[in-house]
Amino acid sequence: MEESNAKRRPKHLARMGRWRTNTTCYLRKRAGGRGHNLPSQFLQGAAYKLGSGAVTLIILWWEARR
């Protein structure tokens, strides 16, 4: 009999759902406790990416112009 590398489904799906809910609640409490929340952190990350992309475009434009 061949062994499969695929993950087996858990026997107790309700237990996995409870674990996911508890983990989500824990992460939300932890992130909110420091004055941050997940949407604001996401927006800060997106703004950082946009800013770094804009700087890259300016540098490329400057180099192509010279």
mmCIF file as Biopython writes it, N, C-alpha, C and O atoms, coordinates in Angstrom:
data_model
#
loop_
_atom_site.group_PDB
_atom_site.id
_atom_site.type_symbol
_atom_site.label_atom_id
_atom_site.label_alt_id
_atom_site.label_comp_id
_atom_site.label_asym_id
_atom_site.label_entity_id
_atom_site.label_seq_id
_atom_site.pdbx_PDB_ins_code
_atom_site.Cartn_x
_atom_site.Cartn_y
_atom_site.Cartn_z
_atom_site.occupancy
_atom_site.B_iso_or_equiv
_atom_site.auth_seq_id
_atom_site.auth_asym_id
_atom_site.pdbx_PDB_model_num
ATOM 1   N N  . MET A ? 1  ? 0.847   -1.180 0.000   1.0 0.0 1  A 1 
ATOM 2   C CA . MET A ? 1  ? 0.000   0.000  0.000   1.0 0.0 1  A 1 
ATOM 3   C C  . MET A ? 1  ? 0.896   1.248  0.000   1.0 0.0 1  A 1 
ATOM 4   O O  . MET A ? 1  ? 1.842   1.328  0.784   1.0 0.0 1  A 1 
ATOM 5   N N  . GLU A ? 2  ? 0.603   2.219  -0.873  1.0 0.0 2  A 1 
ATOM 6   C CA . GLU A ? 2  ? 1.399   3.438  -0.972  1.0 0.0 2  A 1 
ATOM 7   C C  . GLU A ? 2  ? 0.944   4.453  0.066   1.0 0.0 2  A 1 
ATOM 8   O O  . GLU A ? 2  ? -0.239  4.558  0.392   1.0 0.0 2  A 1 
ATOM 9   N N  . GLU A ? 3  ? 1.919   5.193  0.573   1.0 0.0 3  A 1 
ATOM 10  C CA . GLU A ? 3  ? 1.591   6.253  1.520   1.0 0.0 3  A 1 
ATOM 11  C C  . GLU A ? 3  ? 1.385   7.550  0.761   1.0 0.0 3  A 1 
ATOM 12  O O  . GLU A ? 3  ? 2.126   7.861  -0.172  1.0 0.0 3  A 1 
ATOM 13  N N  . SER A ? 4  ? 0.394   8.289  1.158   1.0 0.0 4  A 1 
ATOM 14  C CA . SER A ? 4  ? 0.094   9.557  0.506   1.0 0.0 4  A 1 
ATOM 15  C C  . SER A ? 4  ? 0.735   10.700 1.278   1.0 0.0 4  A 1 
ATOM 16  O O  . SER A ? 4  ? 0.800   10.680 2.508   1.0 0.0 4  A 1 
ATOM 17  N N  . ASN A ? 5  ? 1.209   11.699 0.535   1.0 0.0 5  A 1 
ATOM 18  C CA . ASN A ? 5  ? 1.787   12.883 1.168   1.0 0.0 5  A 1 
ATOM 19  C C  . ASN A ? 5  ? 0.719   13.913 1.524   1.0 0.0 5  A 1 
ATOM 20  O O  . ASN A ? 5  ? 1.004   14.892 2.215   1.0 0.0 5  A 1 
ATOM 21  N N  . ALA A ? 6  ? -0.504  13.697 1.057   1.0 0.0 6  A 1 
ATOM 22  C CA . ALA A ? 6  ? -1.581  14.643 1.336   1.0 0.0 6  A 1 
ATOM 23  C C  . ALA A ? 6  ? -1.950  14.590 2.815   1.0 0.0 6  A 1 
ATOM 24  O O  . ALA A ? 6  ? -1.870  13.544 3.458   1.0 0.0 6  A 1 
ATOM 25  N N  . LYS A ? 7  ? -2.355  15.744 3.334   1.0 0.0 7  A 1 
ATOM 26  C CA . LYS A ? 7  ? -2.763  15.798 4.737   1.0 0.0 7  A 1 
ATOM 27  C C  . LYS A ? 7  ? -4.109  15.105 4.901   1.0 0.0 7  A 1 
ATOM 28  O O  . LYS A ? 7  ? -4.997  15.221 4.057   1.0 0.0 7  A 1 
ATOM 29  N N  . ARG A ? 8  ? -4.233  14.395 5.991   1.0 0.0 8  A 1 
ATOM 30  C CA . ARG A ? 8  ? -5.494  13.743 6.284   1.0 0.0 8  A 1 
ATOM 31  C C  . ARG A ? 8  ? -6.468  14.741 6.884   1.0 0.0 8  A 1 
ATOM 32  O O  . ARG A ? 8  ? -6.068  15.668 7.588   1.0 0.0 8  A 1 
ATOM 33  N N  . ARG A ? 9  ? -7.731  14.549 6.605   1.0 0.0 9  A 1 
ATOM 34  C CA . ARG A ? 9  ? -8.753  15.415 7.191   1.0 0.0 9  A 1 
ATOM 35  C C  . ARG A ? 9  ? -8.904  15.060 8.661   1.0 0.0 9  A 1 
ATOM 36  O O  . ARG A ? 9  ? -8.883  13.882 9.019   1.0 0.0 9  A 1 
ATOM 37  N N  . PRO A ? 10 ? -9.055  16.064 9.514   1.0 0.0 10 A 1 
ATOM 38  C CA . PRO A ? 10 ? -9.247  15.768 10.937  1.0 0.0 10 A 1 
ATOM 39  C C  . PRO A ? 10 ? -10.571 15.051 11.159  1.0 0.0 10 A 1 
ATOM 40  O O  . PRO A ? 10 ? -11.537 15.247 10.422  1.0 0.0 10 A 1 
ATOM 41  N N  . LYS A ? 11 ? -10.591 14.228 12.181  1.0 0.0 11 A 1 
ATOM 42  C CA . LYS A ? 11 ? -11.794 13.466 12.475  1.0 0.0 11 A 1 
ATOM 43  C C  . LYS A ? 11 ? -12.883 14.345 13.078  1.0 0.0 11 A 1 
ATOM 44  O O  . LYS A ? 11 ? -14.071 14.084 12.888  1.0 0.0 11 A 1 
ATOM 45  N N  . HIS A ? 12 ? -12.490 15.361 13.786  1.0 0.0 12 A 1 
ATOM 46  C CA . HIS A ? 12 ? -13.455 16.208 14.480  1.0 0.0 12 A 1 
ATOM 47  C C  . HIS A ? 12 ? -13.400 17.618 13.890  1.0 0.0 12 A 1 
ATOM 48  O O  . HIS A ? 12 ? -12.625 18.457 14.349  1.0 0.0 12 A 1 
ATOM 49  N N  . LEU A ? 13 ? -14.214 17.871 12.884  1.0 0.0 13 A 1 
ATOM 50  C CA . LEU A ? 13 ? -14.216 19.177 12.234  1.0 0.0 13 A 1 
ATOM 51  C C  . LEU A ? 13 ? -14.701 20.278 13.161  1.0 0.0 13 A 1 
ATOM 52  O O  . LEU A ? 13 ? -14.259 21.421 13.046  1.0 0.0 13 A 1 
ATOM 53  N N  . ALA A ? 14 ? -15.600 19.953 14.076  1.0 0.0 14 A 1 
ATOM 54  C CA . ALA A ? 14 ? -16.094 20.966 15.018  1.0 0.0 14 A 1 
ATOM 55  C C  . ALA A ? 14 ? -14.959 21.448 15.916  1.0 0.0 14 A 1 
ATOM 56  O O  . ALA A ? 14 ? -14.894 22.631 16.252  1.0 0.0 14 A 1 
ATOM 57  N N  . ARG A ? 15 ? -14.074 20.551 16.301  1.0 0.0 15 A 1 
ATOM 58  C CA . ARG A ? 15 ? -12.941 20.921 17.143  1.0 0.0 15 A 1 
ATOM 59  C C  . ARG A ? 15 ? -12.002 21.863 16.394  1.0 0.0 15 A 1 
ATOM 60  O O  . ARG A ? 15 ? -11.461 22.804 16.974  1.0 0.0 15 A 1 
ATOM 61  N N  . MET A ? 16 ? -11.812 21.600 15.095  1.0 0.0 16 A 1 
ATOM 62  C CA . MET A ? 16 ? -10.954 22.475 14.293  1.0 0.0 16 A 1 
ATOM 63  C C  . MET A ? 16 ? -11.582 23.860 14.151  1.0 0.0 16 A 1 
ATOM 64  O O  . MET A ? 16 ? -10.878 24.869 14.196  1.0 0.0 16 A 1 
ATOM 65  N N  . GLY A ? 17 ? -12.911 23.912 13.978  1.0 0.0 17 A 1 
ATOM 66  C CA . GLY A ? 17 ? -13.597 25.193 13.876  1.0 0.0 17 A 1 
ATOM 67  C C  . GLY A ? 17 ? -13.481 25.993 15.153  1.0 0.0 17 A 1 
ATOM 68  O O  . GLY A ? 17 ? -13.299 27.210 15.114  1.0 0.0 17 A 1 
ATOM 69  N N  . ARG A ? 18 ? -13.584 25.317 16.288  1.0 0.0 18 A 1 
ATOM 70  C CA . ARG A ? 18 ? -13.443 25.978 17.585  1.0 0.0 18 A 1 
ATOM 71  C C  . ARG A ? 18 ? -12.018 26.507 17.756  1.0 0.0 18 A 1 
ATOM 72  O O  . ARG A ? 18 ? -11.818 27.613 18.258  1.0 0.0 18 A 1 
ATOM 73  N N  . TRP A ? 19 ? -11.035 25.717 17.338  1.0 0.0 19 A 1 
ATOM 74  C CA . TRP A ? 19 ? -9.635  26.138 17.444  1.0 0.0 19 A 1 
ATOM 75  C C  . TRP A ? 19 ? -9.396  27.379 16.588  1.0 0.0 19 A 1 
ATOM 76  O O  . TRP A ? 19 ? -8.708  28.306 17.015  1.0 0.0 19 A 1 
ATOM 77  N N  . ARG A ? 20 ? -9.964  27.397 15.375  1.0 0.0 20 A 1 
ATOM 78  C CA . ARG A ? 20 ? -9.802  28.540 14.483  1.0 0.0 20 A 1 
ATOM 79  C C  . ARG A ? 20 ? -10.451 29.782 15.085  1.0 0.0 20 A 1 
ATOM 80  O O  . ARG A ? 20 ? -9.887  30.874 15.020  1.0 0.0 20 A 1 
ATOM 81  N N  . THR A ? 21 ? -11.639 29.616 15.671  1.0 0.0 21 A 1 
ATOM 82  C CA . THR A ? 21 ? -12.335 30.743 16.295  1.0 0.0 21 A 1 
ATOM 83  C C  . THR A ? 21 ? -11.539 31.282 17.478  1.0 0.0 21 A 1 
ATOM 84  O O  . THR A ? 21 ? -11.392 32.496 17.621  1.0 0.0 21 A 1 
ATOM 85  N N  . ASN A ? 22 ? -11.028 30.402 18.318  1.0 0.0 22 A 1 
ATOM 86  C CA . ASN A ? 22 ? -10.237 30.835 19.471  1.0 0.0 22 A 1 
ATOM 87  C C  . ASN A ? 22 ? -8.968  31.550 19.027  1.0 0.0 22 A 1 
ATOM 88  O O  . ASN A ? 22 ? -8.586  32.560 19.617  1.0 0.0 22 A 1 
ATOM 89  N N  . THR A ? 23 ? -8.319  31.036 17.998  1.0 0.0 23 A 1 
ATOM 90  C CA . THR A ? 23 ? -7.092  31.661 17.503  1.0 0.0 23 A 1 
ATOM 91  C C  . THR A ? 23 ? -7.387  33.044 16.938  1.0 0.0 23 A 1 
ATOM 92  O O  . THR A ? 23 ? -6.640  33.989 17.192  1.0 0.0 23 A 1 
ATOM 93  N N  . THR A ? 24 ? -8.461  33.169 16.181  1.0 0.0 24 A 1 
ATOM 94  C CA . THR A ? 24 ? -8.840  34.461 15.606  1.0 0.0 24 A 1 
ATOM 95  C C  . THR A ? 24 ? -9.139  35.470 16.704  1.0 0.0 24 A 1 
ATOM 96  O O  . THR A ? 24 ? -8.698  36.617 16.626  1.0 0.0 24 A 1 
ATOM 97  N N  . CYS A ? 25 ? -9.881  35.059 17.725  1.0 0.0 25 A 1 
ATOM 98  C CA . CYS A ? 25 ? -10.201 35.959 18.841  1.0 0.0 25 A 1 
ATOM 99  C C  . CYS A ? 25 ? -8.925  36.395 19.562  1.0 0.0 25 A 1 
ATOM 100 O O  . CYS A ? 25 ? -8.775  37.563 19.920  1.0 0.0 25 A 1 
ATOM 101 N N  . TYR A ? 26 ? -8.025  35.467 19.767  1.0 0.0 26 A 1 
ATOM 102 C CA . TYR A ? 26 ? -6.769  35.782 20.444  1.0 0.0 26 A 1 
ATOM 103 C C  . TYR A ? 26 ? -5.971  36.806 19.647  1.0 0.0 26 A 1 
ATOM 104 O O  . TYR A ? 26 ? -5.458  37.768 20.217  1.0 0.0 26 A 1 
ATOM 105 N N  . LEU A ? 27 ? -5.862  36.610 18.345  1.0 0.0 27 A 1 
ATOM 106 C CA . LEU A ? 27 ? -5.094  37.542 17.519  1.0 0.0 27 A 1 
ATOM 107 C C  . LEU A ? 27 ? -5.734  38.921 17.484  1.0 0.0 27 A 1 
ATOM 108 O O  . LEU A ? 27 ? -5.029  39.930 17.507  1.0 0.0 27 A 1 
ATOM 109 N N  . ARG A ? 28 ? -7.060  38.977 17.430  1.0 0.0 28 A 1 
ATOM 110 C CA . ARG A ? 28 ? -7.743  40.267 17.415  1.0 0.0 28 A 1 
ATOM 111 C C  . ARG A ? 28 ? -7.552  41.011 18.739  1.0 0.0 28 A 1 
ATOM 112 O O  . ARG A ? 28 ? -7.316  42.219 18.743  1.0 0.0 28 A 1 
ATOM 113 N N  . LYS A ? 29 ? -7.653  40.299 19.853  1.0 0.0 29 A 1 
ATOM 114 C CA . LYS A ? 29 ? -7.455  40.938 21.155  1.0 0.0 29 A 1 
ATOM 115 C C  . LYS A ? 29 ? -6.028  41.446 21.291  1.0 0.0 29 A 1 
ATOM 116 O O  . LYS A ? 29 ? -5.793  42.551 21.781  1.0 0.0 29 A 1 
ATOM 117 N N  . ARG A ? 30 ? -5.091  40.635 20.857  1.0 0.0 30 A 1 
ATOM 118 C CA . ARG A ? 30 ? -3.681  40.995 20.978  1.0 0.0 30 A 1 
ATOM 119 C C  . ARG A ? 30 ? -3.338  42.199 20.106  1.0 0.0 30 A 1 
ATOM 120 O O  . ARG A ? 30 ? -2.622  43.098 20.546  1.0 0.0 30 A 1 
ATOM 121 N N  . ALA A ? 31 ? -3.842  42.223 18.876  1.0 0.0 31 A 1 
ATOM 122 C CA . ALA A ? 31 ? -3.573  43.339 17.972  1.0 0.0 31 A 1 
ATOM 123 C C  . ALA A ? 31 ? -4.286  44.597 18.458  1.0 0.0 31 A 1 
ATOM 124 O O  . ALA A ? 31 ? -3.737  45.692 18.344  1.0 0.0 31 A 1 
ATOM 125 N N  . GLY A ? 32 ? -5.482  44.467 18.990  1.0 0.0 32 A 1 
ATOM 126 C CA . GLY A ? 32 ? -6.241  45.629 19.440  1.0 0.0 32 A 1 
ATOM 127 C C  . GLY A ? 32 ? -5.744  46.183 20.754  1.0 0.0 32 A 1 
ATOM 128 O O  . GLY A ? 32 ? -5.998  47.348 21.060  1.0 0.0 32 A 1 
ATOM 129 N N  . GLY A ? 33 ? -5.050  45.395 21.534  1.0 0.0 33 A 1 
ATOM 130 C CA . GLY A ? 33 ? -4.587  45.831 22.842  1.0 0.0 33 A 1 
ATOM 131 C C  . GLY A ? 33 ? -3.489  46.874 22.793  1.0 0.0 33 A 1 
ATOM 132 O O  . GLY A ? 33 ? -3.266  47.580 23.776  1.0 0.0 33 A 1 
ATOM 133 N N  . ARG A ? 34 ? -2.808  46.981 21.681  1.0 0.0 34 A 1 
ATOM 134 C CA . ARG A ? 34 ? -1.702  47.938 21.565  1.0 0.0 34 A 1 
ATOM 135 C C  . ARG A ? 34 ? -2.098  49.194 20.795  1.0 0.0 34 A 1 
ATOM 136 O O  . ARG A ? 34 ? -1.235  49.972 20.389  1.0 0.0 34 A 1 
ATOM 137 N N  . GLY A ? 35 ? -3.377  49.391 20.597  1.0 0.0 35 A 1 
ATOM 138 C CA . GLY A ? 35 ? -3.819  50.577 19.875  1.0 0.0 35 A 1 
ATOM 139 C C  . GLY A ? 35 ? -3.823  50.366 18.371  1.0 0.0 35 A 1 
ATOM 140 O O  . GLY A ? 35 ? -4.051  51.317 17.623  1.0 0.0 35 A 1 
ATOM 141 N N  . HIS A ? 36 ? -3.583  49.169 17.917  1.0 0.0 36 A 1 
ATOM 142 C CA . HIS A ? 36 ? -3.604  48.859 16.498  1.0 0.0 36 A 1 
ATOM 143 C C  . HIS A ? 36 ? -4.749  47.899 16.240  1.0 0.0 36 A 1 
ATOM 144 O O  . HIS A ? 36 ? -5.190  47.173 17.131  1.0 0.0 36 A 1 
ATOM 145 N N  . ASN A ? 37 ? -5.211  47.912 15.024  1.0 0.0 37 A 1 
ATOM 146 C CA . ASN A ? 37 ? -6.164  46.881 14.628  1.0 0.0 37 A 1 
ATOM 147 C C  . ASN A ? 37 ? -5.735  46.350 13.265  1.0 0.0 37 A 1 
ATOM 148 O O  . ASN A ? 37 ? -4.940  46.980 12.568  1.0 0.0 37 A 1 
ATOM 149 N N  . LEU A ? 38 ? -6.248  45.224 12.903  1.0 0.0 38 A 1 
ATOM 150 C CA . LEU A ? 38 ? -5.792  44.554 11.698  1.0 0.0 38 A 1 
ATOM 151 C C  . LEU A ? 38 ? -6.040  45.365 10.430  1.0 0.0 38 A 1 
ATOM 152 O O  . LEU A ? 38 ? -5.154  45.399 9.577   1.0 0.0 38 A 1 
ATOM 153 N N  . PRO A ? 39 ? -7.201  46.028 10.249  1.0 0.0 39 A 1 
ATOM 154 C CA . PRO A ? 39 ? -7.370  46.823 9.033   1.0 0.0 39 A 1 
ATOM 155 C C  . PRO A ? 39 ? -6.370  47.972 8.920   1.0 0.0 39 A 1 
ATOM 156 O O  . PRO A ? 39 ? -5.893  48.261 7.823   1.0 0.0 39 A 1 
ATOM 157 N N  . SER A ? 40 ? -6.047  48.630 10.026  1.0 0.0 40 A 1 
ATOM 158 C CA . SER A ? 40 ? -5.095  49.745 9.939   1.0 0.0 40 A 1 
ATOM 159 C C  . SER A ? 40 ? -3.702  49.234 9.610   1.0 0.0 40 A 1 
ATOM 160 O O  . SER A ? 40 ? -2.961  49.890 8.877   1.0 0.0 40 A 1 
ATOM 161 N N  . GLN A ? 41 ? -3.335  48.076 10.139  1.0 0.0 41 A 1 
ATOM 162 C CA . GLN A ? 41 ? -2.035  47.511 9.803   1.0 0.0 41 A 1 
ATOM 163 C C  . GLN A ? 41 ? -1.981  47.119 8.333   1.0 0.0 41 A 1 
ATOM 164 O O  . GLN A ? 41 ? -0.947  47.281 7.686   1.0 0.0 41 A 1 
ATOM 165 N N  . PHE A ? 42 ? -3.085  46.608 7.803   1.0 0.0 42 A 1 
ATOM 166 C CA . PHE A ? 42 ? -3.146  46.269 6.390   1.0 0.0 42 A 1 
ATOM 167 C C  . PHE A ? 42 ? -2.978  47.524 5.539   1.0 0.0 42 A 1 
ATOM 168 O O  . PHE A ? 42 ? -2.233  47.519 4.559   1.0 0.0 42 A 1 
ATOM 169 N N  . LEU A ? 43 ? -3.674  48.604 5.916   1.0 0.0 43 A 1 
ATOM 170 C CA . LEU A ? 43 ? -3.571  49.851 5.158   1.0 0.0 43 A 1 
ATOM 171 C C  . LEU A ? 43 ? -2.166  50.439 5.236   1.0 0.0 43 A 1 
ATOM 172 O O  . LEU A ? 43 ? -1.665  50.978 4.249   1.0 0.0 43 A 1 
ATOM 173 N N  . GLN A ? 44 ? -1.528  50.339 6.401   1.0 0.0 44 A 1 
ATOM 174 C CA . GLN A ? 44 ? -0.163  50.829 6.522   1.0 0.0 44 A 1 
ATOM 175 C C  . GLN A ? 44 ? 0.777   50.043 5.618   1.0 0.0 44 A 1 
ATOM 176 O O  . GLN A ? 44 ? 1.664   50.621 4.990   1.0 0.0 44 A 1 
ATOM 177 N N  . GLY A ? 45 ? 0.587   48.735 5.549   1.0 0.0 45 A 1 
ATOM 178 C CA . GLY A ? 45 ? 1.412   47.907 4.668   1.0 0.0 45 A 1 
ATOM 179 C C  . GLY A ? 45 ? 1.182   48.238 3.208   1.0 0.0 45 A 1 
ATOM 180 O O  . GLY A ? 45 ? 2.130   48.296 2.425   1.0 0.0 45 A 1 
ATOM 181 N N  . ALA A ? 46 ? -0.080  48.457 2.835   1.0 0.0 46 A 1 
ATOM 182 C CA . ALA A ? 46 ? -0.392  48.812 1.448   1.0 0.0 46 A 1 
ATOM 183 C C  . ALA A ? 46 ? 0.207   50.170 1.091   1.0 0.0 46 A 1 
ATOM 184 O O  . ALA A ? 46 ? 0.737   50.340 -0.007  1.0 0.0 46 A 1 
ATOM 185 N N  . ALA A ? 47 ? 0.129   51.130 1.999   1.0 0.0 47 A 1 
ATOM 186 C CA . ALA A ? 47 ? 0.704   52.448 1.744   1.0 0.0 47 A 1 
ATOM 187 C C  . ALA A ? 47 ? 2.217   52.355 1.600   1.0 0.0 47 A 1 
ATOM 188 O O  . ALA A ? 47 ? 2.798   53.037 0.755   1.0 0.0 47 A 1 
ATOM 189 N N  . TYR A ? 48 ? 2.849   51.540 2.396   1.0 0.0 48 A 1 
ATOM 190 C CA . TYR A ? 48 ? 4.301   51.350 2.304   1.0 0.0 48 A 1 
ATOM 191 C C  . TYR A ? 48 ? 4.674   50.771 0.945   1.0 0.0 48 A 1 
ATOM 192 O O  . TYR A ? 48 ? 5.627   51.230 0.314   1.0 0.0 48 A 1 
ATOM 193 N N  . LYS A ? 49 ? 3.925   49.762 0.489   1.0 0.0 49 A 1 
ATOM 194 C CA . LYS A ? 49 ? 4.199   49.152 -0.820  1.0 0.0 49 A 1 
ATOM 195 C C  . LYS A ? 49 ? 4.002   50.162 -1.936  1.0 0.0 49 A 1 
ATOM 196 O O  . LYS A ? 49 ? 4.820   50.235 -2.854  1.0 0.0 49 A 1 
ATOM 197 N N  . LEU A ? 50 ? 2.924   50.946 -1.872  1.0 0.0 50 A 1 
ATOM 198 C CA . LEU A ? 50 ? 2.682   51.953 -2.905  1.0 0.0 50 A 1 
ATOM 199 C C  . LEU A ? 50 ? 3.777   53.008 -2.922  1.0 0.0 50 A 1 
ATOM 200 O O  . LEU A ? 50 ? 4.216   53.440 -3.988  1.0 0.0 50 A 1 
ATOM 201 N N  . GLY A ? 51 ? 4.214   53.418 -1.747  1.0 0.0 51 A 1 
ATOM 202 C CA . GLY A ? 51 ? 5.277   54.416 -1.663  1.0 0.0 51 A 1 
ATOM 203 C C  . GLY A ? 51 ? 6.584   53.903 -2.223  1.0 0.0 51 A 1 
ATOM 204 O O  . GLY A ? 51 ? 7.272   54.618 -2.952  1.0 0.0 51 A 1 
ATOM 205 N N  . SER A ? 52 ? 6.935   52.672 -1.893  1.0 0.0 52 A 1 
ATOM 206 C CA . SER A ? 52 ? 8.192   52.133 -2.401  1.0 0.0 52 A 1 
ATOM 207 C C  . SER A ? 52 ? 8.111   51.921 -3.909  1.0 0.0 52 A 1 
ATOM 208 O O  . SER A ? 52 ? 9.113   52.080 -4.607  1.0 0.0 52 A 1 
ATOM 209 N N  . GLY A ? 53 ? 6.931   51.563 -4.424  1.0 0.0 53 A 1 
ATOM 210 C CA . GLY A ? 53 ? 6.754   51.430 -5.869  1.0 0.0 53 A 1 
ATOM 211 C C  . GLY A ? 53 ? 6.883   52.764 -6.577  1.0 0.0 53 A 1 
ATOM 212 O O  . GLY A ? 53 ? 7.460   52.848 -7.661  1.0 0.0 53 A 1 
ATOM 213 N N  . ALA A ? 54 ? 6.342   53.812 -5.958  1.0 0.0 54 A 1 
ATOM 214 C CA . ALA A ? 54 ? 6.441   55.148 -6.546  1.0 0.0 54 A 1 
ATOM 215 C C  . ALA A ? 54 ? 7.892   55.616 -6.593  1.0 0.0 54 A 1 
ATOM 216 O O  . ALA A ? 54 ? 8.323   56.207 -7.584  1.0 0.0 54 A 1 
ATOM 217 N N  . VAL A ? 55 ? 8.634   55.359 -5.544  1.0 0.0 55 A 1 
ATOM 218 C CA . VAL A ? 55 ? 10.049  55.745 -5.513  1.0 0.0 55 A 1 
ATOM 219 C C  . VAL A ? 55 ? 10.823  54.993 -6.597  1.0 0.0 55 A 1 
ATOM 220 O O  . VAL A ? 55 ? 11.679  55.574 -7.264  1.0 0.0 55 A 1 
ATOM 221 N N  . THR A ? 56 ? 10.528  53.718 -6.771  1.0 0.0 56 A 1 
ATOM 222 C CA . THR A ? 56 ? 11.187  52.931 -7.810  1.0 0.0 56 A 1 
ATOM 223 C C  . THR A ? 56 ? 10.894  53.501 -9.188  1.0 0.0 56 A 1 
ATOM 224 O O  . THR A ? 56 ? 11.799  53.608 -10.016 1.0 0.0 56 A 1 
ATOM 225 N N  . LEU A ? 57 ? 9.637   53.872 -9.449  1.0 0.0 57 A 1 
ATOM 226 C CA . LEU A ? 57 ? 9.288   54.457 -10.740 1.0 0.0 57 A 1 
ATOM 227 C C  . LEU A ? 57 ? 9.999   55.786 -10.975 1.0 0.0 57 A 1 
ATOM 228 O O  . LEU A ? 57 ? 10.433  56.065 -12.093 1.0 0.0 57 A 1 
ATOM 229 N N  . ILE A ? 58 ? 10.121  56.595 -9.948  1.0 0.0 58 A 1 
ATOM 230 C CA . ILE A ? 58 ? 10.825  57.878 -10.091 1.0 0.0 58 A 1 
ATOM 231 C C  . ILE A ? 58 ? 12.293  57.643 -10.418 1.0 0.0 58 A 1 
ATOM 232 O O  . ILE A ? 58 ? 12.853  58.319 -11.281 1.0 0.0 58 A 1 
ATOM 233 N N  . ILE A ? 59 ? 12.914  56.697 -9.740  1.0 0.0 59 A 1 
ATOM 234 C CA . ILE A ? 59 ? 14.327  56.392 -10.002 1.0 0.0 59 A 1 
ATOM 235 C C  . ILE A ? 59 ? 14.501  55.879 -11.430 1.0 0.0 59 A 1 
ATOM 236 O O  . ILE A ? 59 ? 15.425  56.298 -12.127 1.0 0.0 59 A 1 
ATOM 237 N N  . LEU A ? 60 ? 13.621  54.975 -11.873 1.0 0.0 60 A 1 
ATOM 238 C CA . LEU A ? 60 ? 13.719  54.466 -13.240 1.0 0.0 60 A 1 
ATOM 239 C C  . LEU A ? 60 ? 13.513  55.569 -14.267 1.0 0.0 60 A 1 
ATOM 240 O O  . LEU A ? 60 ? 14.216  55.620 -15.277 1.0 0.0 60 A 1 
ATOM 241 N N  . TRP A ? 61 ? 12.552  56.454 -14.015 1.0 0.0 61 A 1 
ATOM 242 C CA . TRP A ? 61 ? 12.320  57.569 -14.928 1.0 0.0 61 A 1 
ATOM 243 C C  . TRP A ? 61 ? 13.548  58.473 -14.992 1.0 0.0 61 A 1 
ATOM 244 O O  . TRP A ? 61 ? 13.957  58.906 -16.069 1.0 0.0 61 A 1 
ATOM 245 N N  . TRP A ? 62 ? 14.129  58.750 -13.832 1.0 0.0 62 A 1 
ATOM 246 C CA . TRP A ? 62 ? 15.307  59.626 -13.762 1.0 0.0 62 A 1 
ATOM 247 C C  . TRP A ? 62 ? 16.492  59.017 -14.528 1.0 0.0 62 A 1 
ATOM 248 O O  . TRP A ? 62 ? 17.189  59.714 -15.265 1.0 0.0 62 A 1 
ATOM 249 N N  . GLU A ? 63 ? 16.706  57.728 -14.346 1.0 0.0 63 A 1 
ATOM 250 C CA . GLU A ? 63 ? 17.812  57.049 -15.018 1.0 0.0 63 A 1 
ATOM 251 C C  . GLU A ? 63 ? 17.594  56.972 -16.525 1.0 0.0 63 A 1 
ATOM 252 O O  . GLU A ? 63 ? 18.552  57.089 -17.288 1.0 0.0 63 A 1 
ATOM 253 N N  . ALA A ? 64 ? 16.356  56.778 -16.968 1.0 0.0 64 A 1 
ATOM 254 C CA . ALA A ? 64 ? 16.068  56.710 -18.390 1.0 0.0 64 A 1 
ATOM 255 C C  . ALA A ? 64 ? 16.220  58.077 -19.055 1.0 0.0 64 A 1 
ATOM 256 O O  . ALA A ? 64 ? 16.532  58.168 -20.243 1.0 0.0 64 A 1 
ATOM 257 N N  . ARG A ? 65 ? 16.000  59.118 -18.294 1.0 0.0 65 A 1 
ATOM 258 C CA . ARG A ? 65 ? 16.080  60.474 -18.816 1.0 0.0 65 A 1 
ATOM 259 C C  . ARG A ? 65 ? 17.515  60.911 -19.022 1.0 0.0 65 A 1 
ATOM 260 O O  . ARG A ? 65 ? 17.795  61.694 -19.930 1.0 0.0 65 A 1 
ATOM 261 N N  . ARG A ? 66 ? 18.432  60.424 -18.201 1.0 0.0 66 A 1 
ATOM 262 C CA . ARG A ? 66 ? 19.839  60.848 -18.286 1.0 0.0 66 A 1 
ATOM 263 C C  . ARG A ? 66 ? 20.571  60.220 -19.426 1.0 0.0 66 A 1 
ATOM 264 O O  . ARG A ? 66 ? 21.758  60.484 -19.619 1.0 0.0 66 A 1 
#
